[in-house]
């Protein structure tokens, strides 16, 4: 299969998944749980970053490693599946810019 066909196929699968999350009752429930868990983990990680001495030298790589550890701990407590853990890691890791802005404000 050529790259173009693979792209169309994967785009179709992604579109179908997004439609499922937005239109079905089960998909909406899954999405809501995912966002709630991600918000909890983000709050914990942000507090951990800002309360530690590491915030002065925090890089994105250190932040992502901290997110992974926090998600692993949170997942054990809440009995999460691996797929949900991976989604939460992606969601919270993408919040690096917000944490960075918070760090920059604290430096001033």
N, C-alpha and C positions, 0 to 999 in steps of 0.2 A: 504494500500500500504506500502511495506517495505521501510526501509531507502535507500537501494540500488536503488530501482525503482524510489523513489522520487529524488534521486541524479541524476540519468540518465535523468529523465524528466526535472528537473530544468536546468541541463547542456545543454540539447537540446534547451530549450527556450532561454537560455543565448547565445548560439552559433547562433541561428537564429537571435536574436536581433543584435548581433555584425555583422553578415553577412549583415543584412539590412542596418546598418549604413555605411558599407564600400562599398557596391556594388550598391545601388540604388541612383539615383540623389537626391531624397528627403532626404534619409538618410545622404548623404554627406553634404547637405545643413544644416540639423539639427545639425550634428556633428560640422560643421564649426561655426555655431551660438553659440553653446554650448561652444566651446573653446574660442571664442571671448569674450563672456560674462564672462567666468571664468577668463580670463586674466585681464579684467577690474577690476573685484572684487578683484583679488589677488593683483593687484597694489595698489588699495585703502586700503586694509587691511594692506599690508606691510608698506605703508607710515604711516598709522595710528599707527601701533605698534611702528615703529621706531621714530616717532615724539612725542610719549607720554612718560610719566614717568613710565608707566607700563612695558616697555620692560625689565627693570632690573629684574623683578620678574615674567616674562611671563612663563606660563605653557601651555601645549597643550590644557588643558580644557579651559583656558581663551582665547586662540587663536581660538578654535572652536566656542566658544560663540561669539567672535568678528566677526567671519566669518558669523555666522547665522544672526547677526544683520545687517551686511553689505549687505548680499544677500537679506534680507527682504526689506531693503531700495531700493536697486537696482531693485528688482523685481517690486516694486510699480511704480517706474519711467518708467520702460520699459514694463510693462504689461505682465509679464511672468506667465506661467502656473506653478502649484505646482510641477509637475514632473521635469520641467527644473530647478526650484529652488533647489530641492533636489539633482539633479545631480551636480549643481554648488557648493553646500555646500560640497558634497563629494570630488569633484575635488580640490577645494581650501583648504579644511581641510587636504588633503593629502600632501600639500606643507609645512607642519609644519617643516620638516627637513631643507628646504631651508631658511625659516624665522629664525629658530634657529641658523643656521650658520651665518646669517647676524647679529643677535643679539650678538653672540659670538665675531664677528669681531668688532662690535661697542664697546663692553666692553673693548677691548684691547687698 
